[in-house]
C-alpha cells in the first residue's frame, strides 16, 4: 500500500462548510464499513465553531472490531482514500485528498471502548463551551504556523503541551458535568 507523507499545510478561520464535508465523508465511510461502524464523530479543530484550523476534517470512526478493518482496506482505497498506516496508538488511519491534492480529511478508526473516544469528545465539548480557550488555542496555532509554515513535523509538537493541559481540564469538566463522552 502506498503511504503519503505529510505535506505543507495551511490554517484557516472556521468554515461552516466543514460540517457539511464531515457529513458527506461520513456517509461514504458508513457505506464502506456498515457492518463494523458503531459511531462516527467529527473531532478536531474543524468541529469547533470559531476555531482556527487546518482545513482538514478529522473523523473518528468507532468500530466493533478494529482488527477486521484490514478486510475493508481495498474497498476504502478504491473510493479514493489513502492508507496512512497505524501511526497513532496502533489505530488504522486513512486520508482523502481533494482534486488539487490538498488533504480534505483524515479518518481515525478506533476500537469501541478506546480511551481516545472519550478524550476526543471531552476535548471538543470543552472547547465549544469555553470561547476563551478557543481563542487561546487559535492564537497558539497562528504563532506556530508563522514559525513552522512548511514544517508540519514541528507545528504538531508545538501544540502538545497545550493539548495535554487542556485535555486534563476537559476530562475533569466532562466528568463533573456528566457530559456523555
N, CA, C and O of each residue as an XYZ file, in Angstrom:
724
protein
N       0.821     -1.179      0.000
C       0.000      0.000      0.000
C       0.868      1.248      0.000
O       1.906      1.289      0.660
N       0.451      2.240     -0.725
C       1.193      3.488     -0.832
C       0.893      4.375      0.382
O      -0.268      4.587      0.732
N       1.940      4.886      1.014
C       1.799      5.767      2.169
C       2.304      7.144      1.773
O       3.440      7.291      1.321
N       1.446      8.166      1.946
C       1.848      9.532      1.601
C       2.350     10.254      2.837
O       1.749     10.139      3.905
N       3.449     11.003      2.711
C       3.971     11.769      3.853
C       3.157     13.040      4.072
O       2.345     13.430      3.233
N       3.395     13.679      5.224
C       2.782     14.981      5.477
C       3.306     15.973      4.457
O       4.431     15.860      3.970
N       2.474     16.937      4.149
C       2.842     17.974      3.208
C       2.750     19.331      3.880
O       2.302     19.427      5.023
N       3.173     20.396      3.176
C       2.952     21.728      3.742
C       1.459     21.875      4.051
O       0.624     21.194      3.455
N       1.145     22.740      4.958
C      -0.234     22.874      5.415
C      -0.610     24.341      5.483
O       0.234     25.224      5.323
N      -1.882     24.585      5.721
C      -2.373     25.945      5.867
C      -3.340     26.006      7.043
O      -3.865     24.980      7.477
N      -3.570     27.194      7.550
C      -4.563     27.426      8.600
C      -5.630     28.351      8.044
O      -5.342     29.256      7.261
N      -6.857     28.114      8.458
C      -7.972     28.951      8.025
C      -8.893     29.215      9.204
O      -8.937     28.454     10.170
N      -9.625     30.311      9.097
C     -10.675     30.591     10.074
C     -11.768     29.542      9.900
O     -11.880     28.929      8.837
N     -12.565     29.335     10.931
C     -13.633     28.347     10.895
C     -14.522     28.543      9.665
O     -14.867     29.669      9.307
N     -14.877     27.454      9.041
C     -15.744     27.464      7.863
C     -16.919     26.527      8.124
O     -16.710     25.336      8.353
N     -18.155     27.038      8.094
C     -19.331     26.173      8.331
C     -19.432     25.005      7.342
O     -20.109     24.016      7.621
N     -18.766     25.116      6.193
C     -18.790     24.026      5.217
C     -18.080     22.776      5.724
O     -18.295     21.683      5.201
N     -17.236     22.934      6.738
C     -16.545     21.766      7.282
C     -17.550     20.758      7.833
O     -17.339     19.549      7.725
N     -18.625     21.241      8.413
C     -19.674     20.353      8.944
C     -20.321     19.567      7.801
O     -20.591     18.373      7.936
N     -20.566     20.240      6.682
C     -21.156     19.585      5.513
C     -20.210     18.525      4.954
O     -20.634     17.419      4.619
N     -18.930     18.870      4.857
C     -17.937     17.912      4.349
C     -17.848     16.695      5.261
O     -17.717     15.565      4.788
N     -17.921     16.930      6.580
C     -17.918     15.810      7.523
C     -19.081     14.866      7.218
O     -18.895     13.651      7.150
N     -20.265     15.417      7.036
C     -21.447     14.586      6.770
C     -21.296     13.796      5.473
O     -21.659     12.621      5.413
N     -20.763     14.438      4.438
C     -20.580     13.759      3.150
C     -19.603     12.588      3.271
O     -19.882     11.490      2.788
N     -18.476     12.821      3.907
C     -17.464     11.771      4.040
C     -17.964     10.668      4.976
O     -17.680      9.492      4.751
N     -18.696     11.036      6.009
C     -19.253     10.044      6.943
C     -20.180      9.068      6.236
O     -20.184      7.876      6.541
N     -20.967      9.574      5.294
C     -21.874      8.699      4.532
C     -21.084      7.646      3.762
O     -21.476      6.481      3.703
N     -19.972      8.067      3.175
C     -19.130      7.127      2.419
C     -18.568      6.066      3.370
O     -18.611      4.872      3.073
N     -18.049      6.509      4.501
C     -17.467      5.579      5.485
C     -18.530      4.601      5.990
O     -18.270      3.404      6.102
N     -19.725      5.109      6.294
C     -20.806      4.229      6.772
C     -21.124      3.150      5.757
O     -21.318      1.990      6.119
N     -21.177      3.527      4.482
C     -21.456      2.537      3.436
C     -20.345      1.504      3.329
O     -20.612      0.314      3.165
N     -19.105      1.953      3.421
C     -17.967      1.044      3.279
C     -17.828      0.088      4.461
O     -17.511     -1.087      4.280
N     -18.065      0.596      5.671
C     -17.820     -0.186      6.890
C     -19.110     -0.501      7.646
O     -19.081     -0.707      8.859
N     -20.231     -0.541      6.946
C     -21.542     -0.616      7.589
C     -21.682     -1.720      8.636
O     -22.402     -1.538      9.618
N     -21.020     -2.844      8.456
C     -21.146     -3.948      9.415
C     -20.368     -3.685     10.696
O     -20.666     -4.266     11.740
N     -19.378     -2.816     10.619
C     -18.478     -2.599     11.755
C     -18.723     -1.302     12.531
O     -18.389     -1.225     13.714
N     -19.300     -0.283     11.887
C     -19.415      1.044     12.487
C     -20.428      1.091     13.630
O     -21.567      0.642     13.500
N     -19.975      1.651     14.749
C     -20.850      1.915     15.889
C     -21.224      3.388     15.913
O     -22.380      3.736     16.152
N     -20.242      4.256     15.665
C     -20.478      5.697     15.679
C     -19.413      6.396     14.842
O     -18.306      5.890     14.658
N     -19.779      7.566     14.342
C     -18.845      8.405     13.609
C     -18.951      9.808     14.196
O     -20.041     10.370     14.302
N     -17.796     10.368     14.579
C     -17.761     11.685     15.226
C     -16.862     12.648     14.462
O     -15.787     12.280     13.986
N     -17.322     13.873     14.358
C     -16.495     14.958     13.822
C     -15.686     15.485     14.996
O     -16.257     16.001     15.956
N     -14.379     15.363     14.934
C     -13.496     15.786     16.025
C     -12.447     16.737     15.461
O     -12.455     17.057     14.272
N     -11.560     17.179     16.319
C     -10.505     18.079     15.885
C     -11.023     19.497     15.735
O     -12.193     19.782     15.990
N     -10.143     20.363     15.322
C     -10.437     21.789     15.281
C     -11.543     22.173     14.306
O     -12.248     23.155     14.539
N     -11.714     21.421     13.217
C     -12.771     21.773     12.264
C     -14.162     21.495     12.816
O     -15.156     21.900     12.213
N     -14.247     20.813     13.947
C     -15.550     20.519     14.562
C     -15.971     21.589     15.568
O     -17.047     21.494     16.158
N     -15.130     22.606     15.766
C     -15.367     23.602     16.821
C     -15.593     24.976     16.190
O     -14.641     25.601     15.723
N     -16.838     25.456     16.169
C     -17.105     26.785     15.612
C     -16.230     27.846     16.277
O     -16.100     27.889     17.501
N     -15.632     28.703     15.443
C     -14.763     29.763     15.935
C     -13.295     29.399     15.991
O     -12.453     30.263     16.236
N     -12.976     28.146     15.770
C     -11.592     27.674     15.881
C     -10.840     27.859     14.560
O     -11.384     27.608     13.485
N      -9.605     28.294     14.654
C      -8.700     28.309     13.510
C      -8.227     26.867     13.321
O      -7.928     26.171     14.291
N      -8.162     26.428     12.063
C      -7.824     25.022     11.845
C      -7.159     24.812     10.499
O      -7.293     25.616      9.577
N      -6.429     23.690     10.416
C      -6.047     23.200      9.100
C      -7.382     22.770      8.476
O      -8.172     22.102      9.142
N      -7.648     23.128      7.242
C      -8.944     22.768      6.656
C      -9.003     21.287      6.272
O      -9.221     20.925      5.116
N      -8.804     20.466      7.271
C      -8.782     19.015      7.105
C      -9.732     18.436      8.147
O      -9.532     18.631      9.346
N     -10.742     17.739      7.707
C     -11.754     17.202      8.604
C     -11.199     15.959      9.287
O     -10.771     15.013      8.625
N     -11.211     15.970     10.629
C     -10.822     14.773     11.387
C     -12.086     14.029     11.762
O     -13.000     14.583     12.373
N     -12.117     12.762     11.383
C     -13.287     11.926     11.613
C     -12.865     10.732     12.452
O     -11.950      9.992     12.090
N     -13.543     10.556     13.574
C     -13.280      9.437     14.471
C     -14.360      8.389     14.228
O     -15.540      8.632     14.478
N     -13.946      7.228     13.743
C     -14.874      6.140     13.441
C     -14.694      5.063     14.502
O     -13.624      4.465     14.625
N     -15.752      4.825     15.264
C     -15.734      3.816     16.320
C     -16.296      2.525     15.727
O     -17.401      2.505     15.185
N     -15.522      1.453     15.839
C     -15.933      0.179     15.242
C     -15.981     -0.941     16.283
O     -15.378     -0.850     17.352
N     -16.714     -1.993     15.935
C     -16.859     -3.155     16.817
C     -15.527     -3.886     16.989
O     -15.157     -4.270     18.098
N     -14.815     -4.071     15.879
C     -13.555     -4.816     15.926
C     -12.571     -4.195     14.944
O     -12.649     -4.430     13.738
N     -11.653     -3.409     15.467
C     -10.702     -2.693     14.613
C      -9.830     -3.655     13.805
O      -9.331     -3.288     12.742
N      -9.645     -4.867     14.292
C      -8.816     -5.845     13.561
C      -9.462     -6.257     12.241
O      -8.761     -6.669     11.317
N     -10.782     -6.154     12.139
C     -11.480     -6.524     10.907
C     -11.378     -5.457      9.816
O     -11.706     -5.725      8.660
N     -10.933     -4.265     10.165
C     -10.898     -3.167      9.194
C      -9.965     -3.478      8.031
O     -10.219     -3.042      6.908
N      -8.902     -4.217      8.275
C      -7.976     -4.572      7.193
C      -8.701     -5.295      6.047
O      -8.280     -5.216      4.893
N      -9.781     -5.991      6.373
C     -10.570     -6.673      5.348
C     -11.217     -5.676      4.376
O     -11.563     -6.036      3.251
N     -11.377     -4.439      4.812
C     -12.030     -3.412      4.003
C     -11.040     -2.480      3.310
O     -11.454     -1.613      2.540
N      -9.734     -2.639      3.569
C      -8.734     -1.704      3.049
C      -8.844     -1.473      1.542
O      -8.817     -0.327      1.093
N      -8.966     -2.528      0.767
C      -9.018     -2.366     -0.689
C     -10.247     -1.580     -1.120
O     -10.165     -0.761     -2.035
N     -11.391     -1.819     -0.471
C     -12.610     -1.079     -0.793
C     -12.455      0.399     -0.434
O     -12.883      1.276     -1.185
N     -11.851      0.662      0.701
C     -11.653      2.044      1.153
C     -10.719      2.768      0.180
O     -10.996      3.897     -0.223
N      -9.639      2.132     -0.188
C      -8.669      2.729     -1.110
C      -9.300      2.932     -2.492
O      -9.015      3.925     -3.162
N     -10.150      2.001     -2.918
C     -10.822      2.130     -4.216
C     -11.735      3.358     -4.262
O     -12.024      3.868     -5.345
N     -12.184      3.829     -3.123
C     -13.032      5.033     -3.054
C     -12.208      6.315     -3.007
O     -12.763      7.403     -2.853
N     -10.897      6.196     -3.138
C     -10.042      7.377     -3.205
C      -9.310      7.712     -1.922
O      -8.634      8.738     -1.843
N      -9.436      6.863     -0.917
C      -8.736      7.111      0.344
C      -7.305      6.595      0.257
O      -7.007      5.676     -0.506
N      -6.436      7.194      1.042
C      -5.028      6.833      1.103
C      -4.784      6.199      2.463
O      -5.216      6.742      3.480
N      -4.112      5.082      2.503
C      -3.788      4.443      3.771
C      -2.606      5.156      4.401
O      -1.570      5.323      3.758
N      -2.748      5.579      5.654
C      -1.678      6.300      6.341
C      -0.920      5.435      7.330
O      -0.025      5.937      8.010
N      -1.234      4.194      7.432
C      -0.660      3.189      8.317
C      -1.103      3.410      9.760
O      -1.753      4.404     10.084
N      -0.738      2.471     10.605
C      -1.095      2.534     12.026
C      -0.115      3.458     12.726
O       0.785      2.998     13.429
N      -0.285      4.763     12.536
C       0.738      5.662     13.041
C       0.442      6.278     14.393
O       1.341      6.860     14.999
N      -0.764      6.176     14.886
C      -1.083      6.747     16.199
C      -1.768      5.681     17.041
O      -2.846      5.202     16.689
N      -1.158      5.318     18.128
C      -1.759      4.359     19.058
C      -2.226      3.073     18.386
O      -3.171      2.441     18.859
N      -1.591      2.681     17.307
C      -1.923      1.421     16.663
C      -3.237      1.403     15.925
O      -3.700      0.330     15.540
N      -3.865      2.562     15.710
C      -5.157      2.569     15.020
C      -4.943      2.698     13.517
O      -3.900      3.167     13.061
N      -5.936      2.279     12.768
C      -5.879      2.439     11.323
C      -6.288      3.857     10.964
O      -7.265      4.382     11.499
N      -5.546      4.470     10.066
C      -5.856      5.822      9.620
C      -5.839      5.861      8.102
O      -5.002      5.244      7.444
N      -6.786      6.603      7.578
C      -6.878      6.822      6.149
C      -7.046      8.317      5.929
O      -7.415      9.048      6.848
N      -6.779      8.765      4.721
C      -6.998     10.164      4.389
C      -7.611     10.224      3.006
O      -7.526      9.279      2.223
N      -8.227     11.353      2.727
C      -8.721     11.588      1.375
C      -8.336     13.012      1.001
O      -8.480     13.948      1.788
N      -7.844     13.144     -0.220
C      -7.420     14.444     -0.714
C      -8.471     14.976     -1.690
O      -9.204     14.204     -2.308
N      -8.534     16.302     -1.820
C      -9.445     16.858     -2.811
C      -8.753     16.873     -4.175
O      -7.627     16.394     -4.311
N      -9.423     17.418     -5.167
C      -8.916     17.332     -6.542
C      -7.571     18.020     -6.758
O      -6.816     17.626     -7.647
N      -7.258     19.045     -5.957
C      -5.969     19.732     -6.141
C      -4.867     19.151     -5.256
O      -3.800     19.748     -5.116
N      -5.127     17.990     -4.660
C      -4.104     17.291     -3.898
C      -3.970     17.706     -2.453
O      -3.100     17.193     -1.749
N      -4.809     18.626     -1.983
C      -4.747     19.035     -0.579
C      -5.568     18.075      0.270
O      -6.609     17.578     -0.159
N      -5.087     17.826      1.470
C      -5.754     16.901      2.377
C      -7.138     17.430      2.738
O      -7.267     18.546      3.243
N      -8.160     16.642      2.485
C      -9.537     17.014      2.795
C      -9.948     16.457      4.150
O     -10.623     17.133      4.927
N      -9.541     15.223      4.431
C      -9.962     14.591      5.686
C      -8.995     13.498      6.093
O      -8.307     12.899      5.268
N      -8.968     13.260      7.397
C      -8.255     12.119      7.944
C      -9.261     11.309      8.749
O     -10.004     11.848      9.569
N      -9.271     10.022      8.500
C     -10.204      9.108      9.145
C      -9.413      8.290     10.167
O      -8.471      7.583      9.810
N      -9.804      8.391     11.438
C      -9.152      7.656     12.522
C     -10.121      6.556     12.950
O     -11.208      6.842     13.452
N      -9.733      5.322     12.755
C     -10.611      4.189     13.070
C     -10.143      3.574     14.381
O      -9.005      3.118     14.496
N     -11.043      3.567     15.376
C     -10.671      3.080     16.708
C     -11.660      2.040     17.213
O     -12.824      2.000     16.815
N     -11.160      1.223     18.084
C     -11.937      0.156     18.717
C     -12.938      0.741     19.714
O     -12.618      1.670     20.456
N     -14.138      0.194     19.723
C     -15.138      0.557     20.733
C     -14.501      0.420     22.120
O     -13.811     -0.563     22.393
N     -14.732      1.401     22.989
C     -14.179      1.368     24.332
C     -12.815      2.035     24.463
O     -12.294      2.165     25.571
N     -12.237      2.455     23.351
C     -10.931      3.114     23.378
C     -11.008      4.421     24.163
O     -11.993      5.153     24.067
N      -9.965      4.707     24.938
C      -9.885      5.961     25.690
C      -9.872      7.165     24.751
O     -10.296      8.257     25.130
N      -9.394      6.967     23.552
C      -9.328      8.068     22.590
C     -10.717      8.653     22.304
O     -10.842      9.854     22.064
N     -11.739      7.830     22.328
C     -13.096      8.312     22.046
C     -13.498      9.360     23.083
O     -13.880     10.474     22.725
N     -13.413      9.009     24.351
C     -13.814      9.962     25.387
C     -12.881     11.166     25.424
O     -13.330     12.278     25.705
N     -11.587     10.971     25.145
C     -10.656     12.104     25.098
C     -11.049     13.098     24.004
O     -11.145     14.301     24.247
N     -11.271     12.581     22.811
C     -11.619     13.454     21.682
C     -12.929     14.198     21.932
O     -13.025     15.395     21.665
N     -13.932     13.496     22.441
C     -15.236     14.118     22.653
C     -15.209     15.110     23.812
O     -15.831     16.170     23.732
N     -14.498     14.781     24.883
C     -14.377     15.713     26.016
C     -13.651     16.973     25.573
O     -14.080     18.079     25.902
N     -12.563     16.825     24.836
C     -11.790     17.968     24.351
C     -12.669     18.866     23.476
O     -12.697     20.083     23.658
N     -13.378     18.263     22.535
C     -14.245     19.025     21.628
C     -15.320     19.781     22.400
O     -15.508     20.980     22.197
N     -16.020     19.083     23.282
C     -17.125     19.715     24.006
C     -16.632     20.792     24.973
O     -17.294     21.813     25.157
N     -15.489     20.569     25.582
C     -14.909     21.557     26.494
C     -14.620     22.854     25.734
O     -14.991     23.939     26.182
N     -13.961     22.734     24.594
C     -13.656     23.935     23.824
C     -14.920     24.638     23.350
O     -14.989     25.867     23.382
N     -15.912     23.887     22.913
C     -17.165     24.503     22.473
C     -17.807     25.326     23.591
O     -18.531     26.285     23.324
N     -17.544     24.952     24.828
C     -18.147     25.638     25.976
C     -17.272     26.730     26.574
O     -17.719     27.464     27.455
N     -16.042     26.849     26.112
C     -15.109     27.852     26.647
C     -14.461     28.621     25.503
O     -13.410     28.237     24.990
N     -15.113     29.718     25.114
C     -14.649     30.531     23.977
C     -13.238     31.079     24.202
O     -12.471     31.228     23.251
N     -12.896     31.378     25.460
C     -11.552     31.876     25.761
C     -10.481     30.846     25.431
O      -9.385     31.198     24.996
N     -10.799     29.582     25.638
C      -9.845     28.511     25.324
C      -9.725     28.361     23.801
O      -8.644     28.087     23.281
N     -10.842     28.544     23.100
C     -10.794     28.518     21.628
C      -9.843     29.603     21.137
O      -9.004     29.347     20.273
N      -9.967     30.806     21.677
C      -9.107     31.917     21.266
C      -7.642     31.620     21.599
O      -6.754     31.843     20.777
N      -7.402     31.116     22.804
C      -6.030     30.809     23.225
C      -5.399     29.761     22.294
O      -4.251     29.906     21.874
N      -6.153     28.718     21.984
C      -5.647     27.655     21.116
C      -5.443     28.181     19.695
O      -4.439     27.869     19.055
N      -6.382     28.970     19.208
C      -6.262     29.547     17.865
C      -5.035     30.454     17.775
O      -4.294     30.407     16.793
N      -4.825     31.279     18.801
C      -3.659     32.168     18.815
C      -2.358     31.368     18.794
O      -1.418     31.719     18.081
N      -2.312     30.292     19.579
C      -1.124     29.432     19.591
C      -0.881     28.851     18.200
O       0.250     28.849     17.714
N      -1.933     28.363     17.568
C      -1.788     27.788     16.231
C      -1.253     28.813     15.235
O      -0.411     28.489     14.398
N      -1.742     30.043     15.326
C      -1.282     31.095     14.409
C       0.208     31.375     14.610
O       0.947     31.547     13.640
N       0.641     31.420     15.851
C       2.071     31.651     16.152
C       2.911     30.507     15.587
O       3.927     30.738     14.931
N       2.485     29.287     15.842
C       3.226     28.119     15.351
C       3.226     28.064     13.825
O       4.224     27.688     13.209
N       2.114     28.438     13.229
C       2.021     28.419     11.765
C       3.023     29.398     11.155
O       3.717     29.068     10.193
N       3.091     30.605     11.722
C       4.053     31.592     11.209
C       5.482     31.074     11.339
O       6.313     31.283     10.455
N       5.751     30.407     12.436
C       7.103     29.904     12.702
C       7.444     28.664     11.866
O       8.581     28.509     11.421
N       6.456     27.779     11.653
C       6.714     26.476     11.020
C       5.840     26.217      9.795
O       5.419     25.082      9.569
N       5.569     27.230      9.020
C       4.620     27.101      7.910
C       4.861     25.880      7.018
O       3.909     25.212      6.616
N       6.085     25.596      6.718
C       6.374     24.470      5.822
C       6.960     23.268      6.554
O       7.622     22.422      5.954
N       6.711     23.209      7.836
C       7.278     22.124      8.640
C       6.236     21.594      9.618
O       6.271     21.904     10.808
N       5.315     20.797      9.105
C       4.256     20.265      9.952
C       4.832     19.422     11.095
O       4.241     19.355     12.173
N       5.953     18.798     10.869
C       6.535     17.943     11.907
C       6.963     18.741     13.136
O       7.137     18.162     14.208
N       7.133     20.047     13.006
C       7.429     20.902     14.165
C       6.162     21.585     14.697
O       6.050     21.836     15.897
N       5.228     21.878     13.819
C       3.975     22.522     14.204
C       3.193     21.648     15.191
O       2.759     22.129     16.238
N       3.015     20.377     14.861
C       2.259     19.458     15.715
C       2.798     19.372     17.135
O       2.039     19.566     18.085
N       4.091     19.084     17.309
C       4.656     19.026     18.663
C       4.559     20.360     19.412
O       4.518     20.371     20.643
N       4.522     21.471     18.693
C       4.401     22.773     19.336
C       3.083     22.946     20.076
O       2.981     23.771     20.984
N       2.084     22.178     19.695
C       0.764     22.245     20.334
C       0.623     21.256     21.492
O      -0.323     21.350     22.273
N       1.539     20.329     21.604
C       1.414     19.198     22.515
C       1.114     19.601     23.966
O       0.170     19.080     24.558
N       1.895     20.515     24.545
C       1.687     20.899     25.949
C       0.312     21.512     26.159
O      -0.354     21.228     27.155
N      -0.115     22.358     25.219
C      -1.444     22.963     25.327
C      -2.522     21.877     25.306
O      -3.446     21.894     26.119
N      -2.398     20.951     24.385
C      -3.400     19.891     24.244
C      -3.450     19.020     25.499
O      -4.535     18.709     25.990
N      -2.296     18.627     26.018
C      -2.254     17.783     27.220
C      -2.892     18.503     28.403
O      -3.696     17.917     29.128
N      -2.544     19.746     28.596
C      -3.099     20.533     29.702
C      -4.607     20.723     29.556
O      -5.353     20.581     30.524
N      -5.045     21.041     28.350
C      -6.475     21.267     28.102
C      -7.255     19.963     28.204
O      -8.376     19.953     28.712
N      -6.685     18.881     27.734
C      -7.373     17.588     27.817
C      -7.607     17.190     29.269
O      -8.665     16.658     29.603
N      -6.649     17.439     30.114
C      -6.799     17.129     31.539
C      -7.997     17.899     32.113
O      -8.826     17.329     32.822
N      -8.077     19.186     31.803
C      -9.208     20.010     32.259
C     -10.515     19.521     31.639
O     -11.548     19.468     32.306
N     -10.458     19.163     30.358
C     -11.657     18.729     29.643
C     -12.227     17.433     30.230
O     -13.441     17.296     30.378
N     -11.356     16.496     30.559
C     -11.836     15.229     31.156
C     -12.514     15.468     32.499
O     -13.561     14.890     32.788
N     -11.904     16.329     33.320
C     -12.495     16.658     34.624
C     -13.828     17.377     34.423
O     -14.818     17.057     35.079
N     -13.844     18.342     33.520
C     -15.064     19.096     33.232
C     -16.177     18.165     32.749
O     -17.312     18.271     33.213
N     -15.869     17.261     31.830
C     -16.866     16.322     31.304
C     -17.403     15.430     32.420
O     -18.607     15.184     32.499
N     -16.514     14.948     33.279
C     -16.944     14.101     34.392
C     -17.816     14.891     35.378
O     -18.882     14.426     35.781
N     -17.351     16.093     35.763
C     -18.097     16.913     36.715
C     -19.464     17.332     36.190
O     -20.411     17.477     36.963
N     -19.566     17.524     34.889
C     -20.817     17.975     34.282
C     -21.612     16.842     33.641
O     -22.612     17.069     32.961
N     -21.142     15.615     33.873
C     -21.813     14.422     33.346
C     -22.062     14.539     31.832
O     -23.135     14.209     31.326
N     -21.032     15.018     31.141
C     -21.091     15.115     29.688
C     -20.832     13.724     29.135
O     -19.824     13.097     29.460
N     -21.722     13.254     28.320
C     -21.615     11.902     27.766
C     -20.526     11.862     26.698
O     -20.697     12.390     25.599
N     -19.420     11.235     27.034
C     -18.336     11.072     26.055
C     -18.144      9.602     25.847
O     -17.285      9.196     25.064
